[in-house]
Amino acid sequence: MEELAYQRKKAKEEYPKLWDRMISEWKSSQKDRFWLTYSANYLLHTAGVKWAIDPYSLFTRVGGGEQPAFSDDLNTLQLVVLTHSHSDHLDLNLIAAIQDLPIYWVIPELLLAKVNAAIDLPSERIIVPQPGNTLRIDNLMLTPFDGLHIHGEHGVPAMGYLAEFSHKRWLFPGDTRDYDFSKLPDFGEMDGIVGHLWLGKAEALEQWPSKLDDFCQFFSQFSTKQLVITHLREYGRETNELWDLHHFQLVRTHILAIKPEIKISAVLMGESIDL
């Protein structure tokens, strides 16, 4: 617990500079790229479109700092895509701060009531995605699908997205708890997948978490050139729920044993990666 408290303190001290650097890079980027504003929350620039998936601030989750000037910093944002209602993904404070910007909002039916109860978004700018029905925003195509977020009695309904841009195809399945590959659509060949690391309920301190093999087998079955792993260092969790780089190395070793040709990398809060 002392180590986690130290990590949280350090993260909060460094976050304002991380945020400013991310925003500066994102606004000036000419590449297809994403930036991680928290553990699994994305600012993206793809094919000229500036958009976000579950945009989020560290201070919403752990407090202790002055929030960024969201409306100014995100004033070039064109599209916000939401996945589910969990408190490390749905930042209602950030959404409220940018509600008057000319943004299109992709909000699944499962989230509409919660968002509308808190924030008065313009209805003409809300898009309610339907699984399998592709949306197009300028040079970005998004195909939503039902996420696999419910595991037993845990989890809530969620939506994942296939993003197509610049002749590339990237999958964002979101938080995955049910590793039954047969429940997903056939996505065909993809350039990359962004996987959220989870190896079992409250098992982060275990040497061999119970879902390790399931996670590795699941992500090995996709036809993709690379796997990018996020959902690391989610500082709002206790130590037995917090996945870190040693867990990443564990799954990387196991996946490469199954599929040695795949490229596997991790991205942490404040970092970015080319798509």
PAZAPA-4460 file (N, C-alpha, C; in steps of 0.05 Angstrom, whole numbers, plus 32768, in hexadecimal, padded with zeros to 4 digits):
% residues 275
    n_x    n_y    n_z   ca_x   ca_y   ca_z    c_x    c_y    c_z   seq   type   mol
   8010   7FE8   8000   8000   8000   8000   8011   8019   8000     1      M     A
   8028   8019   800E   8039   8030   800F   8044   8036   7FF3     2      E     A
   804B   8021   7FE4   8056   8024   7FCA   8040   8030   7FB7     3      E     A
   8028   8026   7FB9   8012   8031   7FA9   800D   804E   7FB0     4      L     A
   800D   8055   7FC9   8009   8071   7FD1   801F   8083   7FC6     5      A     A
   8037   8079   7FC5   804D   8088   7FBA   8049   808C   7F9C     6      Y     A
   8041   8076   7F8E   803C   8078   7F71   8026   808C   7F6B     7      Q     A
   8010   808B   7F7A   7FFA   809E   7F76   8004   80BB   7F79     8      R     A
   8013   80BF   7F8F   801D   80DA   7F95   802E   80E4   7F7E     9      K     A
   8040   80D3   7F75   8052   80DB   7F5F   8043   80E0   7F45    10      K     A
   802F   80CF   7F40   801F   80D2   7F27   8010   80EC   7F28    11      A     A
   8005   80F4   7F3F   7FF6   810D   7F41   8008   8125   7F3D    12      K     A
   8021   8123   7F47   8034   8139   7F44   803C   813D   7F27    13      E     A
   803E   8127   7F19   8048   8128   7EFD   8032   812D   7EE9    14      E     A
   8019   8128   7EF1   8003   8128   7EDD   7FFF   8142   7ECE    15      Y     A
   8000   815A   7EDB   7FFC   8173   7ECC   8010   8175   7EB4    16      P     A
   8029   816E   7EB8   803C   8170   7EA2   8037   815A   7E8D    17      K     A
   802F   8143   7E96   8028   812D   7E83   8011   8136   7E72    18      L     A
   7FFC   8141   7E7F   7FE4   814A   7E70   7FEC   8160   7E5B    19      W     A
   7FFB   8174   7E64   8002   8189   7E51   8012   817F   7E3A    20      D     A
   8024   816C   7E3F   8034   8161   7E29   8022   8151   7E16    21      R     A
   8010   8141   7E21   7FFE   8131   7E10   7FED   8143   7DFE    22      M     A
   7FE2   8158   7E0A   7FD1   816A   7DFB   7FE0   8178   7DE5    23      I     A
   7FF8   8181   7DEB   8009   818E   7DD7   800F   817C   7DC0    24      S     A
   8017   8163   7DC6   801D   8150   7DB1   8005   8148   7DA1    25      E     A
   7FEF   8144   7DAF   7FD6   813C   7DA1   7FCC   8152   7D8F    26      W     A
   7FCD   816B   7D97   7FC3   8181   7D87   7FD4   8185   7D6E    27      K     A
   7FEE   817F   7D70   8000   8185   7D59   8006   816C   7D48    28      S     A
   7FFB   8155   7D51   8003   813C   7D43   7FF9   813B   7D27    29      S     A
   8009   8130   7D16   8002   812A   7CFA   8001   810B   7CF5    30      Q     A
   8008   80FC   7D0A   8009   80DF   7D08   7FEF   80D2   7D13    31      K     A
   7FEA   80BA   7D0B   7FD5   80AA   7D18   7FE1   80A0   7D33    32      D     A
   7FD5   80A8   7D49   7FE2   80A3   7D63   7FCD   80A5   7D79    33      R     A
   7FD2   8098   7D90   7FC1   809D   7DA7   7FD2   80A3   7DBF    34      F     A
   7FC6   80B2   7DD2   7FD3   80BA   7DEB   7FC1   80B0   7E01    35      W     A
   7FCD   80A6   7E17   7FBF   809B   7E2D   7FBC   80B0   7E43    36      L     A
   7FA4   80BB   7E47   7FA0   80CF   7E5B   7F9D   80C4   7E77    37      T     A
   7F96   80AA   7E79   7F96   809C   7E93   7F9D   807F   7E8C    38      Y     A
   7F92   806C   7E9A   7F9C   8050   7E96   7F92   8043   7E7C    39      S     A
   7F79   804A   7E74   7F6E   803E   7E5B   7F5B   8052   7E4F    40      A     A
   7F65   806A   7E4B   7F55   8081   7E42   7F64   8090   7E2D    41      N     A
   7F59   8094   7E16   7F68   809A   7DFE   7F61   80B5   7DF1    42      Y     A
   7F76   80C4   7DEB   7F73   80DA   7DD7   7F80   80D0   7DBE    43      L     A
   7F72   80D4   7DA7   7F7C   80C9   7D8E   7F7D   80DE   7D78    44      L     A
   7F90   80DB   7D66   7F90   80E9   7D4D   7F93   80D4   7D37    45      H     A
   7F7F   80D1   7D27   7F80   80BE   7D11   7F74   80CA   7CF8    46      T     A
   7F83   80C9   7CE2   7F7A   80D2   7CC8   7F6E   80EE   7CCA    47      A     A
   7F7A   80FF   7CDA   7F71   811B   7CDC   7F5B   811F   7CF0    48      G     A
   7F50   810A   7CFD   7F3B   810D   7D10   7F46   810C   7D2C    49      V     A
   7F3E   811F   7D3D   7F46   8120   7D59   7F2F   8116   7D6A    50      K     A
   7F33   8100   7D78   7F1D   80F4   7D86   7F27   80E7   7DA0    51      W     A
   7F15   80DC   7DAF   7F1C   80D1   7DC9   7F0A   80B9   7DCF    52      A     A
   7F16   80A6   7DDD   7F06   808F   7DE9   7F08   8091   7E07    53      I     A
   7EF1   8094   7E14   7EF0   8096   7E31   7F04   80AB   7E3C    54      D     A
   7F03   80C4   7E33   7F17   80D8   7E3C   7F15   80DB   7E5A    55      P     A
   7F2C   80DE   7E67   7F2D   80DC   7E84   7F45   80EB   7E8F    56      Y     A
   7F42   80F4   7EA8   7F58   8101   7EB6   7F5F   80F2   7ECF    57      S     A
   7F79   80EF   7ED5   7F82   80E2   7EEE   7F74   80ED   7F06    58      L     A
   7F71   8108   7F07   7F67   8115   7F1F   7F49   810F   7F24    59      F     A
   7F3B   8106   7F0F   7F20   80FD   7F13   7F1F   80E4   7F23    60      T     A
   7F33   80D3   7F1F   7F34   80B9   7F2C   7F40   80BA   7F49    61      R     A
   7F55   80CA   7F4D   7F63   80C9   7F66   7F63   80E4   7F75    62      V     A
   7F58   80F9   7F68   7F57   8113   7F76   7F72   811F   7F7A    63      G     A
   7F73   8134   7F8A   7F8C   813F   7F93   7F9A   8152   7F80    64      G     A
   7F8C   815C   7F6B   7F99   816E   7F58   7F85   817F   7F4A    65      G     A
   7F8E   8195   7F3E   7F7C   81A6   7F2F   7F78   819A   7F13    66      E     A
   7F5F   8198   7F0B   7F59   818C   7EF1   7F64   819E   7EDB    67      Q     A
   7F6C   8191   7EC4   7F74   81A1   7EAD   7F5D   81B3   7EA3    68      P     A
   7F64   81C6   7E92   7F50   81D7   7E85   7F45   81C8   7E6D    69      A     A
   7F33   81B5   7E72   7F2A   81A2   7E5E   7F1F   81B0   7E45    70      F     A
   7F0F   81C5   7E49   7F02   81D2   7E32   7F16   81DF   7E20    71      S     A
   7F2B   81EB   7E2B   7F40   81F7   7E1A   7F52   81E2   7E0E    72      D     A
   7F5A   81CF   7E1E   7F6D   81BB   7E15   7F61   81A8   7E00    73      D     A
   7F48   81A3   7E02   7F3B   8190   7DEF   7F29   819D   7DDB    74      L     A
   7F2F   81B7   7DD5   7F1D   81C6   7DC3   7F1F   81BE   7DA6    75      N     A
   7F32   81AC   7D9F   7F32   81A2   7D83   7F26   8186   7D82    76      T     A
   7F1C   817C   7D98   7F10   8161   7D98   7EF7   8160   7D87    77      L     A
   7EF5   814C   7D75   7EDE   814A   7D63   7ECA   8135   7D6C    78      Q     A
   7ED4   8120   7D7A   7EC3   8109   7D80   7ECC   80FD   7D9A    79      L     A
   7EB8   80F6   7DAB   7EBD   80E7   7DC3   7EAD   80CD   7DC2    80      V     A
   7EBB   80B7   7DC8   7EAF   809C   7DC7   7EB0   8091   7DE3    81      V     A
   7E99   8088   7DED   7E98   807C   7E08   7E93   805E   7E07    82      L     A
   7E9D   8050   7E1B   7E9B   8033   7E1B   7E88   8028   7E31    83      T     A
   7E8C   8030   7E4A   7E7C   8026   7E60   7E7E   8038   7E78    84      H     A
   7E6F   8031   7E8E   7E6A   8043   7EA4   7E7D   8042   7EBB    85      S     A
   7E91   8031   7EBA   7EA3   802F   7ED1   7EB2   8049   7ED6    86      H     A
   7EB9   804D   7EF0   7EC3   8067   7EF8   7EDF   806D   7EEF    87      S     A
   7EED   805A   7EE4   7F07   8060   7ED8   7F05   8064   7EBA    88      D     A
   7EED   8065   7EAF   7EE9   806A   7E93   7ED6   8081   7E8D    89      H     A
   7EC3   8085   7E9E   7EAF   809A   7E99   7EB5   80B2   7EAB    90      L     A
   7EC1   80C7   7E9F   7EC8   80E0   7EAD   7EB3   80F5   7EA8    91      D     A
   7E9E   80F5   7EB8   7E89   8108   7EB4   7E92   8125   7EB9    92      L     A
   7EA6   8129   7EC9   7EB1   8144   7ECE   7EBE   814F   7EB4    93      N     A
   7ECD   813E   7EA7   7EDA   8146   7E8D   7EC4   814B   7E78    94      L     A
   7EB1   8139   7E76   7E9C   813C   7E62   7E8D   8156   7E66    95      I     A
   7E86   815C   7E7F   7E78   8175   7E85   7E88   818D   7E7D    96      A     A
   7EA2   818C   7E80   7EB3   81A3   7E7A   7EB4   81A8   7E5C    97      A     A
   7EB0   8194   7E4B   7EB2   8198   7E2E   7E97   8195   7E20    98      I     A
   7E81   8195   7E2F   7E67   8190   7E23   7E5F   81A5   7E0E    99      Q     A
   7E6A   81BD   7E10   7E62   81D2   7DFD   7E74   81D3   7DE4   100      D     A
   7E88   81C2   7DE3   7E99   81C1   7DCB   7E89   81B2   7DB5   101      L     A
   7E90   81B8   7D9B   7E82   81AC   7D85   7E8B   818F   7D80   102      P     A
   7E85   817E   7D93   7E8E   8162   7D93   7E76   814F   7D8D   103      I     A
   7E7C   813A   7D7E   7E69   8125   7D7B   7E6E   8110   7D91   104      Y     A
   7E59   8105   7D9C   7E5B   80F3   7DB3   7E50   80D8   7DAB   105      W     A
   7E60   80C3   7DAC   7E57   80A8   7DA8   7E53   809C   7DC3   106      V     A
   7E39   8099   7DCB   7E32   8090   7DE6   7E20   8078   7DE3   107      I     A
   7E29   8060   7DEC   7E18   8048   7DEB   7DFF   804C   7DFB   108      P     A
   7DEA   803E   7DF3   7DD0   803F   7E01   7DD3   803A   7E1E   109      E     A
   7DE5   8028   7E25   7DE9   8020   7E41   7DF4   8036   7E52   110      L     A
   7DFD   804C   7E46   7E09   8063   7E55   7DF8   807C   7E53   111      L     A
   7DE5   807D   7E41   7DD7   8095   7E3B   7DCA   80A1   7E54   112      L     A
   7DBC   8091   7E63   7DAD   809C   7E7A   7DC0   80A8   7E8E   113      A     A
   7DD6   809B   7E93   7DE9   80A5   7EA7   7DF5   80BF   7E9E   114      K     A
   7DFD   80C1   7E85   7E09   80DA   7E7B   7DF5   80F0   7E7A   115      V     A
   7DDD   80EA   7E70   7DC8   80FF   7E6E   7DBF   8109   7E88   116      N     A
   7DC0   80F8   7E9D   7DB8   8101   7EB7   7DCB   8115   7EC3   117      A     A
   7DE4   8114   7EBA   7DF8   8125   7EC6   7DFF   813D   7EB4   118      A     A
   7DFC   813B   7E9A   7E06   814F   7E87   7DF2   8153   7E71   119      I     A
   7DEE   816C   7E69   7DDB   8172   7E54   7DE9   8175   7E39   120      D     A
   7DEF   815E   7E2D   7DFC   815E   7E13   7DE8   8164   7DFE   121      L     A
   7DEF   8171   7DE8   7DDC   8176   7DD2   7DD4   815C   7DC4   122      P     A
   7DBB   8156   7DC4   7DB1   813D   7DBA   7DB9   8138   7D9D   123      S     A
   7DBA   814E   7D8D   7DC1   814B   7D71   7DDE   8143   7D6C   124      E     A
   7DEE   8143   7D81   7E0A   813B   7D7E   7E0F   8121   7D8B   125      R     A
   7DFB   8114   7D95   7DFE   80F9   7DA1   7DF8   80E3   7D8D   126      I     A
   7E0A   80D1   7D8A   7E07   80BA   7D79   7E05   80A1   7D8B   127      I     A
   7DF0   8092   7D89   7DED   807A   7D98   7DF5   8062   7D87   128      V     A
   7E0C   8056   7D8C   7E17   8041   7D7B   7E07   8027   7D7D   129      P     A
   7E05   8019   7D67   7DF8   7FFF   7D67   7E0D   7FEB   7D5E   130      Q     A
   7E0F   7FD4   7D6C   7E24   7FC0   7D64   7E22   7FB9   7D47   131      P     A
   7E39   7FBA   7D39   7E3A   7FB3   7D1D   7E34   7FC9   7D09   132      G     A
   7E29   7FDF   7D13   7E23   7FF6   7D01   7E3A   800A   7D01   133      N     A
   7E48   800C   7CEB   7E60   801D   7CE9   7E59   803A   7CE8   134      T     A
   7E67   804A   7CF8   7E64   8067   7CF9   7E7C   8074   7CEA   135      L     A
   7E77   808A   7CDD   7E8C   8098   7CCF   7E8D   80B5   7CD8   136      R     A
   7EA5   80BD   7CE1   7EAA   80D9   7CE8   7EC2   80E2   7CD7   137      I     A
   7EBD   80F1   7CC3   7ED3   80F9   7CB0   7EE1   80E0   7CA7   138      D     A
   7EFC   80DE   7CAC   7F0C   80C8   7CA2   7F0E   80B1   7CB6   139      N     A
   7EFD   80B1   7CCA   7EFD   809C   7CDE   7EE4   808B   7CDD   140      L     A
   7EE7   8071   7CDC   7ED0   805F   7CDD   7ED1   804F   7CF7   141      M     A
   7EBB   804E   7D06   7EB9   803F   7D1F   7EA3   802B   7D1D   142      L     A
   7EAA   8012   7D23   7E95   7FFD   7D24   7E93   7FF3   7D41   143      T     A
   7E7C   7FF9   7D4E   7E79   7FF0   7D6A   7E71   7FD3   7D6B   144      P     A
   7E77   7FC7   7D82   7E70   7FAB   7D87   7E6C   7FA7   7DA5   145      F     A
   7E5D   7F93   7DAD   7E59   7F8E   7DC9   7E73   7F85   7DD6   146      D     A
   7E7B   7F93   7DEB   7E93   7F8B   7DF9   7E8F   7F73   7E0B   147      G     A
   7EA5   7F67   7E14   7EA4   7F4F   7E25   7EAD   7F57   7E41   148      L     A
   7E9D   7F68   7E4D   7EA5   7F73   7E67   7E99   7F66   7E7F   149      H     A
   7E85   7F55   7E7C   7E78   7F49   7E92   7E84   7F2D   7E97   150      I     A
   7E8C   7F29   7EB1   7E98   7F0F   7EB9   7E8A   7F06   7ED2   151      H     A
   7E79   7EF2   7ECF   7E69   7EE9   7EE6   7E57   7EFE   7EF0   152      G     A
   7E59   7F06   7F09   7E49   7F1B   7F15   7E56   7F36   7F13   153      E     A
   7E6D   7F37   7F07   7E7C   7F50   7F06   7E7B   7F5D   7EEA   154      H     A
   7E80   7F77   7EE9   7E81   7F85   7ED0   7E66   7F92   7EC9   155      G     A
   7E67   7FA3   7EB5   7E4F   7FB1   7EAB   7E50   7FAF   7E8C   156      V     A
   7E39   7FB2   7E7F   7E39   7FB2   7E61   7E4D   7FC7   7E56   157      P     A
   7E59   7FC1   7E40   7E6D   7FD3   7E34   7E6D   7FD0   7E16   158      A     A
   7E79   7FE3   7E09   7E7B   7FE2   7DEC   7E98   7FE5   7DE3   159      M     A
   7EA0   7FD5   7DD0   7EBA   7FD8   7DC3   7EB7   7FE4   7DA8   160      G     A
   7ECE   7FEB   7D9B   7ECE   7FF8   7D82   7EE5   7FEF   7D70   161      Y     A
   7EDF   7FEA   7D57   7EF3   7FE7   7D42   7EF6   8001   7D34   162      L     A
   7F0E   800C   7D34   7F14   8026   7D27   7F24   8021   7D0D   163      A     A
   7F1A   802E   7CF8   7F27   802B   7CDD   7F2E   8047   7CD3   164      E     A
   7F47   804A   7CCB   7F51   8064   7CC3   7F6B   8060   7CB4   165      F     A
   7F71   8071   7CA1   7F8B   8070   7C92   7F92   8054   7C89   166      S     A
   7F7D   8045   7C80   7F81   802A   7C76   7F8C   8017   7C8C   167      H     A
   7F86   801E   7CA5   7F8E   800E   7CBC   7F75   8007   7CCC   168      K     A
   7F78   7FF1   7CDC   7F61   7FE7   7CEC   7F6C   7FE1   7D08   169      R     A
   7F61   7FEF   7D1C   7F69   7FEB   7D38   7F50   7FE5   7D48   170      W     A
   7F53   7FD0   7D5A   7F3D   7FC8   7D6B   7F41   7FD1   7D87   171      L     A
   7F2B   7FDD   7D92   7F2A   7FE6   7DAE   7F14   7FD6   7DBC   172      F     A
   7F1A   7FBE   7DC5   7F05   7FAE   7DD2   7EFD   7FB8   7DEE   173      P     A
   7F0C   7FCA   7DFA   7F06   7FD5   7E14   7F0B   7FC1   7E2A   174      G     A
   7F00   7FC6   7E41   7F04   7FB4   7E58   7EF7   7F99   7E52   175      D     A
   7F08   7F84   7E52   7EFE   7F69   7E4C   7F02   7F58   7E64   176      T     A
   7EEC   7F4A   7E6C   7EEC   7F38   7E83   7EE4   7F1C   7E7B   177      R     A
   7ED6   7F19   7E65   7ECD   7F00   7E5B   7EDE   7EF9   7E43   178      D     A
   7EF1   7EE6   7E46   7F04   7EE0   7E31   7EFA   7ECA   7E1E   179      Y     A
   7EE1   7ECB   7E16   7ED5   7EB8   7E03   7ED7   7EC5   7DE8   180      D     A
   7EEB   7EBE   7DD8   7EF0   7ECA   7DBE   7ED9   7EC6   7DAB   181      F     A
   7ECA   7EB0   7DAE   7EB5   7EA9   7D9C   7E9D   7EBD   7D9D   182      S     A
   7E9C   7ECD   7DB2   7E86   7EE1   7DB5   7E8B   7EFA   7DA5   183      K     A
   7EA3   7EFE   7D99   7EA9   7F16   7D8A   7EA3   7F12   7D6D   184      L     A
   7E9E   7F28   7D5F   7E9C   7F27   7D41   7EB7   7F1F   7D35   185      P     A
   7EB7   7F17   7D1C   7ED0   7F12   7D0D   7EDA   7F2C   7D03   186      D     A
   7EF0   7F36   7D0E   7EFA   7F50   7D06   7F0E   7F4E   7CEF   187      F     A
   7F16   7F36   7CE7   7F29   7F33   7CD1   7F45   7F3D   7CD9   188      G     A
   7F55   7F44   7CC5   7F70   7F4D   7CC9   7F70   7F6A   7CD5   189      E     A
   7F80   7F6E   7CE9   7F82   7F88   7CF6   7F9F   7F90   7CF9   190      M     A
   7FA3   7FAA   7CFA   7FBE   7FB5   7CFF   7FC6   7FB4   7D1C   191      D     A
   7FB2   7FB6   7D2E   7FB8   7FB6   7D4A   7FA0   7FB3   7D5C   192      G     A
   7FA5   7FAB   7D74   7F90   7FA9   7D89   7F9A   7FB6   7DA2   193      I     A
   7F88   7FC5   7DB0   7F8F   7FD0   7DCA   7F80   7FC0   7DDF   194      V     A
   7F90   7FB1   7DEF   7F84   7F9F   7E03   7F87   7FAB   7E1F   195      G     A
   7F72   7FA9   7E2E   7F72   7FB2   7E4A   7F79   7F9B   7E5C   196      H     A
   7F8F   7F9D   7E6B   7F99   7F86   7E7A   7F87   7F81   7E93   197      L     A
   7F7E   7F68   7E95   7F6F   7F5F   7EAC   7F73   7F40   7EAE   198      W     A
   7F7C   7F37   7EC5   7F83   7F1B   7EC8   7F74   7F0D   7EDF   199      L     A
   7F5F   7F1A   7EE9   7F4E   7F0D   7EFD   7F47   7F21   7F13   200      G     A
   7F30   7F1D   7F1F   7F26   7F2E   7F34   7F37   7F2D   7F4C   201      K     A
   7F43   7F45   7F54   7F53   7F47   7F6C   7F6B   7F34   7F6D   202      A     A
   7F77   7F30   7F55   7F8D   7F1C   7F54   7FA8   7F28   7F4B   203      E     A
   7FAA   7F43   7F4E   7FC3   7F50   7F44   7FDB   7F48   7F55   204      A     A
   7FD7   7F3E   7F6D   7FEE   7F37   7F7E   7FF5   7F19   7F7C   205      L     A
   7FE5   7F0B   7F6C   7FEA   7EEE   7F68   8001   7EEA   7F55   206      E     A
   8011   7ED5   7F59   8027   7ECF   7F47   801D   7EC6   7F2C   207      Q     A
   8007   7EB6   7F2C   7FFB   7EAC   7F13   7FDD   7EB2   7F14   208      W     A
   7FD5   7ECA   7F0C   7FB9   7ED1   7F0D   7FA8   7EBD   7EFC   209      P     A
   7F90   7EB8   7F05   7F80   7EA2   7EF9   7F78   7EA7   7EDC   210      S     A
   7F77   7EC0   7ED3   7F6F   7EC6   7EB8   7F87   7ECB   7EA5   211      K     A
   7F9F   7EC5   7EAE   7FB6   7ECA   7E9E   7FB5   7EBA   7E84   212      L     A
   7FAF   7EA1   7E85   7FAE   7E91   7E6C   7F97   7E9A   7E5B   213      D     A
   7F80   7EA0   7E67   7F69   7EA9   7E57   7F6F   7EC2   7E48   214      D     A
   7F7B   7ED6   7E56   7F82   7EEF   7E49   7F95   7EEA   7E31   215      F     A
   7FA9   7EDA   7E36   7FBD   7ED6   7E20   7FB1   7EC6   7E09   216      C     A
   7FA1   7EB2   7E0E   7F95   7EA3   7DF9   7F81   7EB5   7DE9   217      Q     A
   7F72   7EC5   7DF7   7F5F   7ED7   7DEA   7F6C   7EEA   7DD7   218      F     A
   7F80   7EF9   7DE0   7F8D   7F0D   7DCF   7F9F   7F00   7DBA   219      F     A
   7FA6   7EE7   7DBD   7FB6   7ED9   7DA9   7FA6   7ED1   7D91   220      S     A
   7F8B   7ED0   7D94   7F7A   7EC6   7D7E   7F74   7EDB   7D69   221      Q     A
   7F78   7EF5   7D6F   7F73   7F09   7D5B   7F87   7F08   7D45   222      F     A
   7F7F   7F10   7D2D   7F91   7F12   7D16   7F9B   7F2F   7D15   223      S     A
   7FB2   7F33   7D22   7FBC   7F4E   7D25   7FDB   7F4F   7D26   224      T     A
   7FE6   7F65   7D1E   8003   7F69   7D1E   800E   7F70   7D39   225      K     A
   7FFE   7F7E   7D49   8008   7F86   7D63   7FF2   7F89   7D78   226      Q     A
   7FFA   7F86   7D90   7FE9   7F89   7DA7   7FF4   7F9E   7DBA   227      L     A
   7FE4   7FB2   7DC0   7FED   7FC7   7DD2   7FDD   7FC3   7DEC   228      V     A
   7FEA   7FC1   7E02   7FDD   7FBB   7E1C   7FDD   7FD4   7E2D   229      I     A
   7FC5   7FDB   7E37   7FC1   7FF2   7E49   7FB1   7FE8   7E62   230      T     A
   7FA5   7FFB   7E70   7F97   7FF5   7E89   7FAA   7FED   7E9F   231      H     A
   7FC2   7FF9   7E9E   7FD7   7FF5   7EB2   7FD8   800D   7EC5   232      L     A
   7FE0   8008   7EDE   7FE3   801D   7EF2   7FC9   802E   7EF4   233      R     A
   7FB3   8021   7EF8   7F9A   802E   7EFD   7F99   8035   7F1A   234      E     A
   7FA2   804E   7F21   7FA8   8055   7F3C   7F90   8057   7F4F   235      Y     A
   7F78   8055   7F44   7F60   8055   7F54   7F5B   803A   7F61   236      G     A
   7F6B   8026   7F5B   7F66   800B   7F65   7F79   8005   7F7C   237      R     A
   7F71   7FF0   7F8B   7F83   7FE6   7FA0   7F98   7FD4   7F93   238      E     A
   7FAC   7FCD   7FA3   7FC3   7FBE   7F97   7FBB   7FA3   7F8C   239      T     A
   7FA6   7F96   7F97   7F9F   7F7C   7F8C   7F8F   7F7E   7F72   240      N     A
   7F89   7F96   7F69   7F7A   7F9B   7F50   7F8A   7FAB   7F3C   241      E     A
   7FA3   7FB2   7F43   7FB2   7FC5   7F33   7FC7   7FB5   7F22   242      L     A
   7FC3   7FB6   7F08   7FD5   7FA8   7EF5   7FEC   7FBB   7EEE   243      W     A
   8004   7FB0   7EEC   801C   7FC0   7EE7   802D   7FB2   7ED3   244      D     A
   8045   7FBE   7ECF   8057   7FB4   7EB9   8060   7F97   7EBD   245      L     A
   8062   7F8E   7ED6   806A   7F72   7EDA   8054   7F5F   7ED0   246      H     A
   803B   7F68   7ED2   8025   7F58   7EC6   8026   7F59   7EA8   247      H     A
   802D   7F70   7E9D   8030   7F72   7E80   8046   7F5F   7E76   248      F     A
   805D   7F5F   7E84   8072   7F4D   7E7C   806A   7F30   7E7D   249      Q     A
   8059   7F29   7E91   804F   7F0E   7E94   803E   7F06   7E7C   250      L     A
   802B   7F17   7E74   801A   7F10   7E5D   802A   7F12   7E43   251      V     A
   803C   7F25   7E41   804C   7F27   7E29   805C   7F0D   7E24   252      R     A
   8068   7F02   7E38   8077   7EE9   7E36   8065   7ED2   7E2D   253      T     A
   804D   7ED1   7E39   803B   7EBB   7E32   802F   7EBD   7E16   254      H     A
   8028   7ED6   7E0E   801D   7ED9   7DF3   8032   7ED4   7DDE   255      I     A
   804A   7EDD   7DE2   805F   7ED8   7DCF   8066   7EBA   7DCC   256      L     A
   8061   7EAB   7DE1   8065   7E8E   7DDF   8050   7E81   7DCD   257      A     A
   8038   7E8E   7DCC   8022   7E84   7DBB   8025   7E8F   7D9F   258      I     A
   802C   7EA9   7D9D   802C   7EB7   7D84   8045   7EC8   7D82   259      K     A
   805B   7EBD   7D7B   8075   7ECB   7D7D   8078   7EE2   7D69   260      P     A
   8067   7EE2   7D54   806A   7EF7   7D40   805D   7F12   7D47   261      E     A
   804D   7F12   7D5D   803E   7F2A   7D63   8050   7F3E   7D72   262      I     A
   804C   7F58   7D6E   8059   7F6D   7D7C   8048   7F75   7D94   263      K     A
   8054   7F75   7DAC   8045   7F7B   7DC4   8052   7F92   7DD3   264      I     A
   8043   7FA6   7DDA   804E   7FBD   7DE9   803A   7FC6   7DFE   265      S     A
   8044   7FD5   7E12   8033   7FE1   7E26   8034   7FFF   7E24   266      A     A
   801D   800C   7E2A   801C   8029   7E2B   8011   8031   7E46   267      V     A
   801F   8044   7E53   8017   804E   7E6D   800C   806A   7E6B   268      L     A
   7FFE   8073   7E80   7FF4   808E   7E81   8009   80A3   7E79   269      M     A
   8002   80B5   7E67   8014   80C9   7E5E   8024   80C2   7E46   270      G     A
   8023   80A8   7E3E   8033   809F   7E27   8021   809E   7E0E   271      E     A
   802D   809A   7DF7   801F   8098   7DDE   802B   8083   7DCC   272      S     A
   801D   807C   7DB7   8027   8068   7DA5   801B   806D   7D89   273      I     A
   802C   8069   7D75   8023   806B   7D59   8010   8054   7D52   274      D     A
   7FFB   805B   7D43   7FE8   8047   7D3A   7FED   8040   7D1C   275      L     A
***
